[in-house]
Amino acid sequence: CRSFFERYAAAFEAYDADAIARQYVTPCLFVRDSETVAITDAEGVIESVRQLLDLHRAWDVQTAEPSEVALLEQTPTHAVARVDWRLGRTKSRVSWSFATTYTLVPSDDSWRIAAAVTHDAPF
């Protein structure tokens, strides 16, 4: 499960919207900033990812690290993981930390995100 989130973080560091969007199934659910958003198609996922990457650009985020991955539950049909994220700049001590809980579903030899609930995000 950790390797999935390390690949996911690498796609964020590369600002690769397509690679990030491929990590989701549709429909999927986002809960962030006290708002629940259900996305039903791939175009909606890519738009949501682009908006998040625009925010990362505005904050000059250069690094994304899953500092802790806690697998809360795993069955053959899904997994639930809480990830503590650290976002930062390469040459700066300034960083932002927050957690997201993900519901993952199996896909080929890895996982895809079906739901993401963000906790205490700085933005």
WOQUIBEL-V633150 format. One record per pair of residues at least 12 apart in sequence whose C-alpha atoms are under 7 Angstrom apart, sorted by the first residue. I is the first residue (numbers start at 0). J is the second residue. D is the distance in Angstrom with one decimal. If there is no record, write none. Layout:
# WOQUIBEL-V633150
i:I j:J d:D
i:I j:J d:D
This chain:
# WOQUIBEL-V633150
i:1 j:68 d:6.1
i:3 j:109 d:7.0
i:3 j:110 d:7.0
i:4 j:65 d:6.6
i:5 j:65 d:6.6
i:7 j:19 d:6.4
i:8 j:63 d:5.3
i:8 j:64 d:6.2
i:11 j:63 d:6.8
i:12 j:61 d:5.9
i:12 j:62 d:5.6
i:12 j:63 d:6.1
i:14 j:52 d:6.6
i:16 j:45 d:6.6
i:16 j:48 d:6.0
i:16 j:49 d:6.2
i:17 j:45 d:6.9
i:20 j:44 d:6.0
i:20 j:45 d:5.5
i:20 j:48 d:6.6
i:22 j:111 d:4.9
i:22 j:112 d:6.0
i:23 j:111 d:5.0
i:23 j:112 d:4.5
i:23 j:113 d:6.1
i:24 j:111 d:6.0
i:24 j:112 d:6.0
i:24 j:113 d:5.6
i:25 j:38 d:6.7
i:25 j:39 d:5.4
i:25 j:40 d:5.5
i:25 j:41 d:6.7
i:26 j:38 d:5.4
i:26 j:39 d:4.2
i:26 j:40 d:6.2
i:27 j:39 d:6.6
i:27 j:113 d:4.7
i:27 j:114 d:5.5
i:28 j:113 d:6.4
i:28 j:114 d:4.5
i:28 j:115 d:6.3
i:29 j:114 d:5.8
i:29 j:115 d:5.0
i:29 j:116 d:6.0
i:30 j:115 d:6.3
i:30 j:116 d:4.6
i:30 j:117 d:6.2
i:31 j:116 d:6.2
i:31 j:117 d:5.1
i:59 j:88 d:6.8
i:60 j:86 d:6.3
i:60 j:87 d:5.3
i:60 j:88 d:5.5
i:61 j:87 d:5.9
i:61 j:88 d:4.8
i:61 j:89 d:6.0
i:62 j:86 d:5.5
i:62 j:87 d:5.1
i:62 j:88 d:5.9
i:62 j:89 d:6.5
i:63 j:84 d:7.0
i:63 j:85 d:5.9
i:63 j:86 d:4.6
i:63 j:87 d:6.7
i:64 j:84 d:5.7
i:64 j:85 d:5.2
i:64 j:86 d:6.4
i:65 j:82 d:6.2
i:65 j:83 d:5.8
i:65 j:84 d:4.7
i:65 j:85 d:6.4
i:66 j:83 d:5.6
i:66 j:84 d:5.6
i:66 j:85 d:6.3
i:67 j:82 d:5.7
i:67 j:83 d:5.1
i:68 j:80 d:6.7
i:68 j:81 d:5.9
i:68 j:82 d:4.6
i:68 j:83 d:6.5
i:69 j:81 d:5.2
i:69 j:82 d:6.4
i:76 j:104 d:6.2
i:76 j:105 d:6.7
i:77 j:102 d:6.9
i:77 j:103 d:5.4
i:77 j:104 d:4.5
i:77 j:105 d:6.4
i:78 j:102 d:5.8
i:78 j:103 d:5.0
i:78 j:104 d:6.5
i:79 j:101 d:5.6
i:79 j:102 d:4.6
i:79 j:103 d:6.1
i:80 j:100 d:5.6
i:80 j:101 d:5.3
i:80 j:102 d:6.7
i:81 j:98 d:6.8
i:81 j:99 d:5.7
i:81 j:100 d:4.2
i:81 j:101 d:6.3
i:82 j:98 d:5.5
i:82 j:99 d:5.4
i:82 j:100 d:6.2
i:83 j:97 d:5.8
i:83 j:98 d:4.3
i:83 j:99 d:6.6
i:84 j:96 d:5.5
i:84 j:97 d:5.4
i:84 j:98 d:5.7
i:85 j:97 d:6.9
i:95 j:121 d:6.6
i:97 j:118 d:6.2
i:97 j:119 d:5.5
i:97 j:120 d:5.1
i:98 j:117 d:6.0
i:98 j:118 d:5.2
i:98 j:119 d:6.8
i:99 j:115 d:6.4
i:99 j:116 d:5.4
i:99 j:117 d:4.2
i:99 j:118 d:5.7
i:100 j:115 d:5.7
i:100 j:116 d:5.2
i:100 j:117 d:6.5
i:101 j:114 d:5.6
i:101 j:115 d:4.6
i:101 j:116 d:6.5
i:102 j:114 d:5.0
i:102 j:115 d:6.6
